[in-house]
């Protein structure tokens, strides 16, 4: 990735408190989506609609992604890096 601006990317060094905060927010996000997955699964059991089962699988995938996501290593404040490519 090139940085045409004068601001180079800054490597992030996470403090232990920031790491705990990151893990806590990942777990909270995963728990919220787990509730959505459970509600969709229960809806499928009551109604038998396949759309609810697909939604439950989708939410379960989001739970896995939310819990296992990594903290970013490099942070850039350049507007060039923020735009859609």
PDB file of N, CA, C and O in Angstrom:
ATOM      1  N   UNK A   1       0.853  -1.168   0.000  1.00  0.00           N
ATOM      2  CA  UNK A   1       0.000   0.000   0.000  1.00  0.00           C
ATOM      3  C   UNK A   1       0.896   1.226   0.000  1.00  0.00           C
ATOM      4  O   UNK A   1       1.811   1.346   0.814  1.00  0.00           O
ATOM      5  N   UNK A   2       0.625   2.112  -0.903  1.00  0.00           N
ATOM      6  CA  UNK A   2       1.406   3.342  -0.956  1.00  0.00           C
ATOM      7  C   UNK A   2       0.664   4.451  -0.238  1.00  0.00           C
ATOM      8  O   UNK A   2      -0.566   4.469  -0.198  1.00  0.00           O
ATOM      9  N   UNK A   3       1.400   5.346   0.312  1.00  0.00           N
ATOM     10  CA  UNK A   3       0.830   6.476   1.034  1.00  0.00           C
ATOM     11  C   UNK A   3       1.298   7.761   0.365  1.00  0.00           C
ATOM     12  O   UNK A   3       2.403   8.234   0.633  1.00  0.00           O
ATOM     13  N   UNK A   4       0.456   8.335  -0.511  1.00  0.00           N
ATOM     14  CA  UNK A   4       0.883   9.534  -1.207  1.00  0.00           C
ATOM     15  C   UNK A   4       0.945  10.768  -0.325  1.00  0.00           C
ATOM     16  O   UNK A   4       1.578  11.757  -0.693  1.00  0.00           O
ATOM     17  N   UNK A   5       0.304  10.726   0.824  1.00  0.00           N
ATOM     18  CA  UNK A   5       0.334  11.901   1.690  1.00  0.00           C
ATOM     19  C   UNK A   5       1.647  11.944   2.457  1.00  0.00           C
ATOM     20  O   UNK A   5       2.449  11.013   2.398  1.00  0.00           O
ATOM     21  N   UNK A   6       1.847  13.018   3.163  1.00  0.00           N
ATOM     22  CA  UNK A   6       3.075  13.161   3.940  1.00  0.00           C
ATOM     23  C   UNK A   6       3.020  12.383   5.246  1.00  0.00           C
ATOM     24  O   UNK A   6       4.041  12.220   5.913  1.00  0.00           O
ATOM     25  N   UNK A   7       1.839  11.902   5.616  1.00  0.00           N
ATOM     26  CA  UNK A   7       1.702  11.148   6.854  1.00  0.00           C
ATOM     27  C   UNK A   7       1.905   9.659   6.591  1.00  0.00           C
ATOM     28  O   UNK A   7       1.087   9.053   5.898  1.00  0.00           O
ATOM     29  N   UNK A   8       2.949   9.058   7.111  1.00  0.00           N
ATOM     30  CA  UNK A   8       3.134   7.621   6.922  1.00  0.00           C
ATOM     31  C   UNK A   8       2.220   6.844   7.872  1.00  0.00           C
ATOM     32  O   UNK A   8       1.714   7.395   8.849  1.00  0.00           O
ATOM     33  N   UNK A   9       2.018   5.569   7.576  1.00  0.00           N
ATOM     34  CA  UNK A   9       1.233   4.710   8.456  1.00  0.00           C
ATOM     35  C   UNK A   9       1.976   4.552   9.774  1.00  0.00           C
ATOM     36  O   UNK A   9       3.201   4.439   9.795  1.00  0.00           O
ATOM     37  N   UNK A  10       1.242   4.546  10.854  1.00  0.00           N
ATOM     38  CA  UNK A  10       1.827   4.476  12.187  1.00  0.00           C
ATOM     39  C   UNK A  10       1.564   3.091  12.763  1.00  0.00           C
ATOM     40  O   UNK A  10       0.404   2.704  12.908  1.00  0.00           O
ATOM     41  N   UNK A  11       2.617   2.325  13.098  1.00  0.00           N
ATOM     42  CA  UNK A  11       2.386   1.040  13.739  1.00  0.00           C
ATOM     43  C   UNK A  11       1.754   1.242  15.110  1.00  0.00           C
ATOM     44  O   UNK A  11       2.129   2.147  15.855  1.00  0.00           O
ATOM     45  N   UNK A  12       0.800   0.396  15.426  1.00  0.00           N
ATOM     46  CA  UNK A  12       0.110   0.512  16.708  1.00  0.00           C
ATOM     47  C   UNK A  12       0.723  -0.431  17.716  1.00  0.00           C
ATOM     48  O   UNK A  12       0.985  -1.595  17.411  1.00  0.00           O
ATOM     49  N   UNK A  13       0.949   0.061  18.901  1.00  0.00           N
ATOM     50  CA  UNK A  13       1.387  -0.781  20.005  1.00  0.00           C
ATOM     51  C   UNK A  13       0.297  -0.724  21.053  1.00  0.00           C
ATOM     52  O   UNK A  13       0.027   0.326  21.636  1.00  0.00           O
ATOM     53  N   UNK A  14      -0.319  -1.854  21.282  1.00  0.00           N
ATOM     54  CA  UNK A  14      -1.463  -1.907  22.183  1.00  0.00           C
ATOM     55  C   UNK A  14      -0.997  -2.113  23.623  1.00  0.00           C
ATOM     56  O   UNK A  14      -0.163  -2.972  23.909  1.00  0.00           O
ATOM     57  N   UNK A  15      -1.553  -1.312  24.511  1.00  0.00           N
ATOM     58  CA  UNK A  15      -1.288  -1.497  25.931  1.00  0.00           C
ATOM     59  C   UNK A  15      -2.117  -2.689  26.417  1.00  0.00           C
ATOM     60  O   UNK A  15      -3.069  -3.090  25.747  1.00  0.00           O
ATOM     61  N   UNK A  16      -1.771  -3.251  27.558  1.00  0.00           N
ATOM     62  CA  UNK A  16      -2.563  -4.370  28.074  1.00  0.00           C
ATOM     63  C   UNK A  16      -4.039  -4.005  28.289  1.00  0.00           C
ATOM     64  O   UNK A  16      -4.919  -4.836  28.067  1.00  0.00           O
ATOM     65  N   UNK A  17      -4.307  -2.781  28.714  1.00  0.00           N
ATOM     66  CA  UNK A  17      -5.689  -2.357  28.916  1.00  0.00           C
ATOM     67  C   UNK A  17      -6.428  -2.278  27.580  1.00  0.00           C
ATOM     68  O   UNK A  17      -7.596  -2.656  27.492  1.00  0.00           O
ATOM     69  N   UNK A  18      -5.753  -1.790  26.550  1.00  0.00           N
ATOM     70  CA  UNK A  18      -6.372  -1.719  25.227  1.00  0.00           C
ATOM     71  C   UNK A  18      -6.639  -3.119  24.688  1.00  0.00           C
ATOM     72  O   UNK A  18      -7.659  -3.350  24.039  1.00  0.00           O
ATOM     73  N   UNK A  19      -5.741  -4.042  24.949  1.00  0.00           N
ATOM     74  CA  UNK A  19      -5.930  -5.435  24.503  1.00  0.00           C
ATOM     75  C   UNK A  19      -7.119  -6.063  25.207  1.00  0.00           C
ATOM     76  O   UNK A  19      -7.919  -6.747  24.570  1.00  0.00           O
ATOM     77  N   UNK A  20      -7.250  -5.845  26.508  1.00  0.00           N
ATOM     78  CA  UNK A  20      -8.394  -6.374  27.258  1.00  0.00           C
ATOM     79  C   UNK A  20      -9.681  -5.754  26.748  1.00  0.00           C
ATOM     80  O   UNK A  20     -10.687  -6.448  26.602  1.00  0.00           O
ATOM     81  N   UNK A  21      -9.663  -4.452  26.475  1.00  0.00           N
ATOM     82  CA  UNK A  21     -10.837  -3.766  25.931  1.00  0.00           C
ATOM     83  C   UNK A  21     -11.238  -4.372  24.584  1.00  0.00           C
ATOM     84  O   UNK A  21     -12.422  -4.591  24.327  1.00  0.00           O
ATOM     85  N   UNK A  22     -10.263  -4.639  23.739  1.00  0.00           N
ATOM     86  CA  UNK A  22     -10.531  -5.224  22.426  1.00  0.00           C
ATOM     87  C   UNK A  22     -11.146  -6.613  22.559  1.00  0.00           C
ATOM     88  O   UNK A  22     -12.116  -6.928  21.870  1.00  0.00           O
ATOM     89  N   UNK A  23     -10.601  -7.433  23.422  1.00  0.00           N
ATOM     90  CA  UNK A  23     -11.144  -8.780  23.636  1.00  0.00           C
ATOM     91  C   UNK A  23     -12.553  -8.697  24.195  1.00  0.00           C
ATOM     92  O   UNK A  23     -13.438  -9.444  23.776  1.00  0.00           O
ATOM     93  N   UNK A  24     -12.764  -7.789  25.143  1.00  0.00           N
ATOM     94  CA  UNK A  24     -14.097  -7.626  25.735  1.00  0.00           C
ATOM     95  C   UNK A  24     -15.141  -7.191  24.725  1.00  0.00           C
ATOM     96  O   UNK A  24     -16.261  -7.702  24.729  1.00  0.00           O
ATOM     97  N   UNK A  25     -14.786  -6.255  23.861  1.00  0.00           N
ATOM     98  CA  UNK A  25     -15.742  -5.806  22.846  1.00  0.00           C
ATOM     99  C   UNK A  25     -16.015  -6.903  21.826  1.00  0.00           C
ATOM    100  O   UNK A  25     -17.142  -7.026  21.347  1.00  0.00           O
ATOM    101  N   UNK A  26     -15.002  -7.706  21.480  1.00  0.00           N
ATOM    102  CA  UNK A  26     -15.223  -8.831  20.575  1.00  0.00           C
ATOM    103  C   UNK A  26     -16.191  -9.841  21.183  1.00  0.00           C
ATOM    104  O   UNK A  26     -17.080 -10.346  20.498  1.00  0.00           O
ATOM    105  N   UNK A  27     -16.018 -10.129  22.456  1.00  0.00           N
ATOM    106  CA  UNK A  27     -16.902 -11.083  23.131  1.00  0.00           C
ATOM    107  C   UNK A  27     -18.313 -10.523  23.236  1.00  0.00           C
ATOM    108  O   UNK A  27     -19.280 -11.253  23.021  1.00  0.00           O
ATOM    109  N   UNK A  28     -18.446  -9.250  23.560  1.00  0.00           N
ATOM    110  CA  UNK A  28     -19.763  -8.626  23.642  1.00  0.00           C
ATOM    111  C   UNK A  28     -20.464  -8.647  22.282  1.00  0.00           C
ATOM    112  O   UNK A  28     -21.647  -8.976  22.194  1.00  0.00           O
ATOM    113  N   UNK A  29     -19.744  -8.303  21.246  1.00  0.00           N
ATOM    114  CA  UNK A  29     -20.305  -8.334  19.895  1.00  0.00           C
ATOM    115  C   UNK A  29     -20.722  -9.749  19.514  1.00  0.00           C
ATOM    116  O   UNK A  29     -21.788  -9.953  18.932  1.00  0.00           O
ATOM    117  N   UNK A  30     -19.885 -10.719  19.842  1.00  0.00           N
ATOM    118  CA  UNK A  30     -20.224 -12.120  19.569  1.00  0.00           C
ATOM    119  C   UNK A  30     -21.449 -12.572  20.343  1.00  0.00           C
ATOM    120  O   UNK A  30     -22.282 -13.302  19.807  1.00  0.00           O
ATOM    121  N   UNK A  31     -21.570 -12.149  21.596  1.00  0.00           N
ATOM    122  CA  UNK A  31     -22.735 -12.535  22.410  1.00  0.00           C
ATOM    123  C   UNK A  31     -24.027 -11.935  21.849  1.00  0.00           C
ATOM    124  O   UNK A  31     -25.061 -12.603  21.829  1.00  0.00           O
ATOM    125  N   UNK A  32     -23.973 -10.689  21.398  1.00  0.00           N
ATOM    126  CA  UNK A  32     -25.166 -10.072  20.819  1.00  0.00           C
ATOM    127  C   UNK A  32     -25.605 -10.796  19.552  1.00  0.00           C
ATOM    128  O   UNK A  32     -26.794 -11.054  19.368  1.00  0.00           O
ATOM    129  N   UNK A  33     -24.666 -11.122  18.686  1.00  0.00           N
ATOM    130  CA  UNK A  33     -25.030 -11.842  17.473  1.00  0.00           C
ATOM    131  C   UNK A  33     -25.437 -13.279  17.789  1.00  0.00           C
ATOM    132  O   UNK A  33     -26.224 -13.865  17.045  1.00  0.00           O
ATOM    133  N   UNK A  34     -24.926 -13.857  18.863  1.00  0.00           N
ATOM    134  CA  UNK A  34     -25.367 -15.193  19.279  1.00  0.00           C
ATOM    135  C   UNK A  34     -26.841 -15.155  19.691  1.00  0.00           C
ATOM    136  O   UNK A  34     -27.587 -16.098  19.426  1.00  0.00           O
ATOM    137  N   UNK A  35     -27.256 -14.067  20.336  1.00  0.00           N
ATOM    138  CA  UNK A  35     -28.677 -13.925  20.671  1.00  0.00           C
ATOM    139  C   UNK A  35     -29.536 -13.847  19.408  1.00  0.00           C
ATOM    140  O   UNK A  35     -30.609 -14.447  19.346  1.00  0.00           O
ATOM    141  N   UNK A  36     -29.063 -13.111  18.407  1.00  0.00           N
ATOM    142  CA  UNK A  36     -29.790 -13.034  17.140  1.00  0.00           C
ATOM    143  C   UNK A  36     -29.860 -14.410  16.475  1.00  0.00           C
ATOM    144  O   UNK A  36     -30.902 -14.790  15.940  1.00  0.00           O
ATOM    145  N   UNK A  37     -28.754 -15.153  16.508  1.00  0.00           N
ATOM    146  CA  UNK A  37     -28.728 -16.486  15.906  1.00  0.00           C
ATOM    147  C   UNK A  37     -29.692 -17.418  16.628  1.00  0.00           C
ATOM    148  O   UNK A  37     -30.398 -18.200  15.992  1.00  0.00           O
ATOM    149  N   UNK A  38     -29.722 -17.335  17.946  1.00  0.00           N
ATOM    150  CA  UNK A  38     -30.631 -18.173  18.735  1.00  0.00           C
ATOM    151  C   UNK A  38     -32.089 -17.838  18.424  1.00  0.00           C
ATOM    152  O   UNK A  38     -32.917 -18.736  18.273  1.00  0.00           O
ATOM    153  N   UNK A  39     -32.398 -16.554  18.328  1.00  0.00           N
ATOM    154  CA  UNK A  39     -33.772 -16.147  18.014  1.00  0.00           C
ATOM    155  C   UNK A  39     -34.177 -16.627  16.619  1.00  0.00           C
ATOM    156  O   UNK A  39     -35.308 -17.074  16.426  1.00  0.00           O
ATOM    157  N   UNK A  40     -33.278 -16.539  15.657  1.00  0.00           N
ATOM    158  CA  UNK A  40     -33.586 -17.003  14.303  1.00  0.00           C
ATOM    159  C   UNK A  40     -33.766 -18.522  14.285  1.00  0.00           C
ATOM    160  O   UNK A  40     -34.648 -19.036  13.597  1.00  0.00           O
ATOM    161  N   UNK A  41     -32.938 -19.233  15.034  1.00  0.00           N
ATOM    162  CA  UNK A  41     -33.058 -20.687  15.091  1.00  0.00           C
ATOM    163  C   UNK A  41     -34.383 -21.095  15.739  1.00  0.00           C
ATOM    164  O   UNK A  41     -35.050 -22.016  15.269  1.00  0.00           O
ATOM    165  N   UNK A  42     -34.756 -20.412  16.810  1.00  0.00           N
ATOM    166  CA  UNK A  42     -36.037 -20.725  17.469  1.00  0.00           C
ATOM    167  C   UNK A  42     -37.213 -20.396  16.545  1.00  0.00           C
ATOM    168  O   UNK A  42     -38.220 -21.105  16.543  1.00  0.00           O
ATOM    169  N   UNK A  43     -37.088 -19.341  15.776  1.00  0.00           N
ATOM    170  CA  UNK A  43     -38.124 -18.994  14.807  1.00  0.00           C
ATOM    171  C   UNK A  43     -38.249 -20.096  13.754  1.00  0.00           C
ATOM    172  O   UNK A  43     -39.359 -20.444  13.350  1.00  0.00           O
ATOM    173  N   UNK A  44     -37.133 -20.637  13.315  1.00  0.00           N
ATOM    174  CA  UNK A  44     -37.170 -21.735  12.347  1.00  0.00           C
ATOM    175  C   UNK A  44     -37.841 -22.969  12.940  1.00  0.00           C
ATOM    176  O   UNK A  44     -38.605 -23.651  12.257  1.00  0.00           O
ATOM    177  N   UNK A  45     -37.559 -23.257  14.207  1.00  0.00           N
ATOM    178  CA  UNK A  45     -38.183 -24.414  14.839  1.00  0.00           C
ATOM    179  C   UNK A  45     -39.692 -24.236  14.978  1.00  0.00           C
ATOM    180  O   UNK A  45     -40.444 -25.199  14.831  1.00  0.00           O
ATOM    181  N   UNK A  46     -40.142 -23.015  15.260  1.00  0.00           N
ATOM    182  CA  UNK A  46     -41.581 -22.755  15.406  1.00  0.00           C
ATOM    183  C   UNK A  46     -42.306 -22.771  14.069  1.00  0.00           C
ATOM    184  O   UNK A  46     -43.364 -23.385  13.932  1.00  0.00           O
ATOM    185  N   UNK A  47     -41.722 -22.084  13.075  1.00  0.00           N
ATOM    186  CA  UNK A  47     -42.419 -21.866  11.816  1.00  0.00           C
ATOM    187  C   UNK A  47     -41.973 -22.787  10.689  1.00  0.00           C
ATOM    188  O   UNK A  47     -42.731 -23.010   9.745  1.00  0.00           O
ATOM    189  N   UNK A  48     -40.781 -23.318  10.765  1.00  0.00           N
ATOM    190  CA  UNK A  48     -40.274 -24.200   9.724  1.00  0.00           C
ATOM    191  C   UNK A  48     -39.854 -23.480   8.455  1.00  0.00           C
ATOM    192  O   UNK A  48     -39.669 -24.123   7.422  1.00  0.00           O
ATOM    193  N   UNK A  49     -39.698 -22.162   8.503  1.00  0.00           N
ATOM    194  CA  UNK A  49     -39.287 -21.415   7.316  1.00  0.00           C
ATOM    195  C   UNK A  49     -37.774 -21.506   7.152  1.00  0.00           C
ATOM    196  O   UNK A  49     -37.014 -21.268   8.090  1.00  0.00           O
ATOM    197  N   UNK A  50     -37.360 -21.855   5.945  1.00  0.00           N
ATOM    198  CA  UNK A  50     -35.938 -22.040   5.687  1.00  0.00           C
ATOM    199  C   UNK A  50     -35.180 -20.723   5.781  1.00  0.00           C
ATOM    200  O   UNK A  50     -33.985 -20.730   6.076  1.00  0.00           O
ATOM    201  N   UNK A  51     -35.839 -19.595   5.538  1.00  0.00           N
ATOM    202  CA  UNK A  51     -35.169 -18.296   5.625  1.00  0.00           C
ATOM    203  C   UNK A  51     -34.639 -18.046   7.040  1.00  0.00           C
ATOM    204  O   UNK A  51     -33.559 -17.480   7.206  1.00  0.00           O
ATOM    205  N   UNK A  52     -35.385 -18.461   8.043  1.00  0.00           N
ATOM    206  CA  UNK A  52     -34.948 -18.277   9.423  1.00  0.00           C
ATOM    207  C   UNK A  52     -33.724 -19.139   9.724  1.00  0.00           C
ATOM    208  O   UNK A  52     -32.833 -18.721  10.463  1.00  0.00           O
ATOM    209  N   UNK A  53     -33.682 -20.343   9.149  1.00  0.00           N
ATOM    210  CA  UNK A  53     -32.523 -21.212   9.358  1.00  0.00           C
ATOM    211  C   UNK A  53     -31.286 -20.627   8.678  1.00  0.00           C
ATOM    212  O   UNK A  53     -30.193 -20.663   9.241  1.00  0.00           O
ATOM    213  N   UNK A  54     -31.454 -20.093   7.477  1.00  0.00           N
ATOM    214  CA  UNK A  54     -30.334 -19.447   6.783  1.00  0.00           C
ATOM    215  C   UNK A  54     -29.838 -18.244   7.581  1.00  0.00           C
ATOM    216  O   UNK A  54     -28.632 -18.031   7.700  1.00  0.00           O
ATOM    217  N   UNK A  55     -30.765 -17.461   8.127  1.00  0.00           N
ATOM    218  CA  UNK A  55     -30.390 -16.317   8.950  1.00  0.00           C
ATOM    219  C   UNK A  55     -29.632 -16.766  10.201  1.00  0.00           C
ATOM    220  O   UNK A  55     -28.674 -16.111  10.610  1.00  0.00           O
ATOM    221  N   UNK A  56     -30.056 -17.876  10.808  1.00  0.00           N
ATOM    222  CA  UNK A  56     -29.357 -18.387  11.989  1.00  0.00           C
ATOM    223  C   UNK A  56     -27.922 -18.769  11.645  1.00  0.00           C
ATOM    224  O   UNK A  56     -27.005 -18.472  12.410  1.00  0.00           O
ATOM    225  N   UNK A  57     -27.715 -19.425  10.500  1.00  0.00           N
ATOM    226  CA  UNK A  57     -26.351 -19.776  10.082  1.00  0.00           C
ATOM    227  C   UNK A  57     -25.528 -18.530   9.793  1.00  0.00           C
ATOM    228  O   UNK A  57     -24.346 -18.471  10.130  1.00  0.00           O
ATOM    229  N   UNK A  58     -26.147 -17.539   9.172  1.00  0.00           N
ATOM    230  CA  UNK A  58     -25.437 -16.290   8.885  1.00  0.00           C
ATOM    231  C   UNK A  58     -25.008 -15.608  10.177  1.00  0.00           C
ATOM    232  O   UNK A  58     -23.873 -15.143  10.288  1.00  0.00           O
ATOM    233  N   UNK A  59     -25.899 -15.548  11.144  1.00  0.00           N
ATOM    234  CA  UNK A  59     -25.565 -14.912  12.417  1.00  0.00           C
ATOM    235  C   UNK A  59     -24.493 -15.704  13.156  1.00  0.00           C
ATOM    236  O   UNK A  59     -23.629 -15.114  13.805  1.00  0.00           O
ATOM    237  N   UNK A  60     -24.536 -17.035  13.067  1.00  0.00           N
ATOM    238  CA  UNK A  60     -23.511 -17.858  13.709  1.00  0.00           C
ATOM    239  C   UNK A  60     -22.142 -17.604  13.069  1.00  0.00           C
ATOM    240  O   UNK A  60     -21.124 -17.606  13.762  1.00  0.00           O
ATOM    241  N   UNK A  61     -22.116 -17.390  11.769  1.00  0.00           N
ATOM    242  CA  UNK A  61     -20.862 -17.052  11.091  1.00  0.00           C
ATOM    243  C   UNK A  61     -20.328 -15.715  11.591  1.00  0.00           C
ATOM    244  O   UNK A  61     -19.127 -15.569  11.820  1.00  0.00           O
ATOM    245  N   UNK A  62     -21.207 -14.755  11.759  1.00  0.00           N
ATOM    246  CA  UNK A  62     -20.792 -13.442  12.266  1.00  0.00           C
ATOM    247  C   UNK A  62     -20.249 -13.562  13.688  1.00  0.00           C
ATOM    248  O   UNK A  62     -19.302 -12.864  14.050  1.00  0.00           O
ATOM    249  N   UNK A  63     -20.844 -14.445  14.495  1.00  0.00           N
ATOM    250  CA  UNK A  63     -20.333 -14.672  15.853  1.00  0.00           C
ATOM    251  C   UNK A  63     -18.887 -15.142  15.783  1.00  0.00           C
ATOM    252  O   UNK A  63     -18.026 -14.620  16.491  1.00  0.00           O
ATOM    253  N   UNK A  64     -18.620 -16.124  14.932  1.00  0.00           N
ATOM    254  CA  UNK A  64     -17.258 -16.635  14.794  1.00  0.00           C
ATOM    255  C   UNK A  64     -16.287 -15.576  14.322  1.00  0.00           C
ATOM    256  O   UNK A  64     -15.168 -15.479  14.827  1.00  0.00           O
ATOM    257  N   UNK A  65     -16.712 -14.778  13.351  1.00  0.00           N
ATOM    258  CA  UNK A  65     -15.840 -13.727  12.840  1.00  0.00           C
ATOM    259  C   UNK A  65     -15.601 -12.633  13.877  1.00  0.00           C
ATOM    260  O   UNK A  65     -14.493 -12.107  13.974  1.00  0.00           O
ATOM    261  N   UNK A  66     -16.623 -12.287  14.649  1.00  0.00           N
ATOM    262  CA  UNK A  66     -16.480 -11.236  15.653  1.00  0.00           C
ATOM    263  C   UNK A  66     -15.549 -11.663  16.785  1.00  0.00           C
ATOM    264  O   UNK A  66     -14.755 -10.864  17.281  1.00  0.00           O
ATOM    265  N   UNK A  67     -15.652 -12.913  17.182  1.00  0.00           N
ATOM    266  CA  UNK A  67     -14.836 -13.383  18.301  1.00  0.00           C
ATOM    267  C   UNK A  67     -13.381 -13.577  17.889  1.00  0.00           C
ATOM    268  O   UNK A  67     -12.478 -13.342  18.691  1.00  0.00           O
ATOM    269  N   UNK A  68     -13.143 -14.001  16.653  1.00  0.00           N
ATOM    270  CA  UNK A  68     -11.777 -14.317  16.239  1.00  0.00           C
ATOM    271  C   UNK A  68     -11.078 -13.188  15.490  1.00  0.00           C
ATOM    272  O   UNK A  68      -9.959 -13.378  15.014  1.00  0.00           O
ATOM    273  N   UNK A  69     -11.704 -12.021  15.371  1.00  0.00           N
ATOM    274  CA  UNK A  69     -11.063 -10.949  14.617  1.00  0.00           C
ATOM    275  C   UNK A  69      -9.847 -10.416  15.368  1.00  0.00           C
ATOM    276  O   UNK A  69      -9.798 -10.421  16.598  1.00  0.00           O
ATOM    277  N   UNK A  70      -8.874  -9.959  14.596  1.00  0.00           N
ATOM    278  CA  UNK A  70      -7.627  -9.457  15.168  1.00  0.00           C
ATOM    279  C   UNK A  70      -7.643  -7.936  15.215  1.00  0.00           C
ATOM    280  O   UNK A  70      -8.327  -7.275  14.434  1.00  0.00           O
ATOM    281  N   UNK A  71      -6.881  -7.411  16.141  1.00  0.00           N
ATOM    282  CA  UNK A  71      -6.728  -5.970  16.231  1.00  0.00           C
ATOM    283  C   UNK A  71      -5.824  -5.505  15.095  1.00  0.00           C
ATOM    284  O   UNK A  71      -4.883  -6.208  14.726  1.00  0.00           O
ATOM    285  N   UNK A  72      -6.097  -4.339  14.544  1.00  0.00           N
ATOM    286  CA  UNK A  72      -5.280  -3.846  13.431  1.00  0.00           C
ATOM    287  C   UNK A  72      -3.856  -3.580  13.892  1.00  0.00           C
ATOM    288  O   UNK A  72      -3.612  -3.225  15.046  1.00  0.00           O
ATOM    289  N   UNK A  73      -2.926  -3.759  12.968  1.00  0.00           N
ATOM    290  CA  UNK A  73      -1.515  -3.596  13.277  1.00  0.00           C
ATOM    291  C   UNK A  73      -1.026  -2.218  12.853  1.00  0.00           C
ATOM    292  O   UNK A  73      -0.190  -1.615  13.527  1.00  0.00           O
ATOM    293  N   UNK A  74      -1.548  -1.723  11.738  1.00  0.00           N
ATOM    294  CA  UNK A  74      -1.116  -0.434  11.205  1.00  0.00           C
ATOM    295  C   UNK A  74      -2.327   0.479  11.113  1.00  0.00           C
ATOM    296  O   UNK A  74      -3.413   0.060  10.712  1.00  0.00           O
ATOM    297  N   UNK A  75      -2.125   1.717  11.488  1.00  0.00           N
ATOM    298  CA  UNK A  75      -3.198   2.704  11.445  1.00  0.00           C
ATOM    299  C   UNK A  75      -2.749   3.856  10.564  1.00  0.00           C
ATOM    300  O   UNK A  75      -1.641   4.372  10.710  1.00  0.00           O
ATOM    301  N   UNK A  76      -3.621   4.252   9.650  1.00  0.00           N
ATOM    302  CA  UNK A  76      -3.308   5.371   8.773  1.00  0.00           C
ATOM    303  C   UNK A  76      -4.382   6.439   8.934  1.00  0.00           C
ATOM    304  O   UNK A  76      -5.574   6.128   8.944  1.00  0.00           O
ATOM    305  N   UNK A  77      -3.976   7.664   9.057  1.00  0.00           N
ATOM    306  CA  UNK A  77      -4.917   8.769   9.164  1.00  0.00           C
ATOM    307  C   UNK A  77      -5.049   9.529   7.839  1.00  0.00           C
ATOM    308  O   UNK A  77      -5.632  10.612   7.791  1.00  0.00           O
ATOM    309  N   UNK A  78      -4.511   8.960   6.788  1.00  0.00           N
ATOM    310  CA  UNK A  78      -4.558   9.581   5.477  1.00  0.00           C
ATOM    311  C   UNK A  78      -5.943   9.384   4.851  1.00  0.00           C
ATOM    312  O   UNK A  78      -6.471   8.272   4.847  1.00  0.00           O
ATOM    313  N   UNK A  79      -6.521  10.448   4.330  1.00  0.00           N
ATOM    314  CA  UNK A  79      -7.815  10.340   3.648  1.00  0.00           C
ATOM    315  C   UNK A  79      -7.709   9.480   2.401  1.00  0.00           C
ATOM    316  O   UNK A  79      -8.692   8.856   2.000  1.00  0.00           O
ATOM    317  N   UNK A  80      -6.547   9.434   1.785  1.00  0.00           N
ATOM    318  CA  UNK A  80      -6.341   8.627   0.605  1.00  0.00           C
ATOM    319  C   UNK A  80      -6.608   7.141   0.907  1.00  0.00           C
ATOM    320  O   UNK A  80      -7.182   6.437   0.076  1.00  0.00           O
ATOM    321  N   UNK A  81      -6.204   6.675   2.064  1.00  0.00           N
ATOM    322  CA  UNK A  81      -6.390   5.269   2.451  1.00  0.00           C
ATOM    323  C   UNK A  81      -7.827   4.970   2.847  1.00  0.00           C
ATOM    324  O   UNK A  81      -8.234   3.808   2.822  1.00  0.00           O
ATOM    325  N   UNK A  82      -8.602   5.971   3.208  1.00  0.00           N
ATOM    326  CA  UNK A  82      -9.970   5.754   3.650  1.00  0.00           C
ATOM    327  C   UNK A  82     -10.948   5.622   2.491  1.00  0.00           C
ATOM    328  O   UNK A  82     -12.017   5.033   2.654  1.00  0.00           O
ATOM    329  N   UNK A  83     -10.609   6.150   1.349  1.00  0.00           N
ATOM    330  CA  UNK A  83     -11.566   6.152   0.256  1.00  0.00           C
ATOM    331  C   UNK A  83     -11.728   4.747  -0.322  1.00  0.00           C
ATOM    332  O   UNK A  83     -10.861   3.889  -0.156  1.00  0.00           O
ATOM    333  N   UNK A  84     -12.854   4.528  -1.004  1.00  0.00           N
ATOM    334  CA  UNK A  84     -13.131   3.221  -1.625  1.00  0.00           C
ATOM    335  C   UNK A  84     -12.231   3.041  -2.813  1.00  0.00           C
ATOM    336  O   UNK A  84     -11.995   3.976  -3.578  1.00  0.00           O
ATOM    337  N   UNK A  85     -11.738   1.856  -2.965  1.00  0.00           N
ATOM    338  CA  UNK A  85     -10.858   1.543  -4.103  1.00  0.00           C
ATOM    339  C   UNK A  85     -11.542   0.595  -5.028  1.00  0.00           C
ATOM    340  O   UNK A  85     -10.971   0.206  -6.047  1.00  0.00           O
TER     341      UNK A  85
END
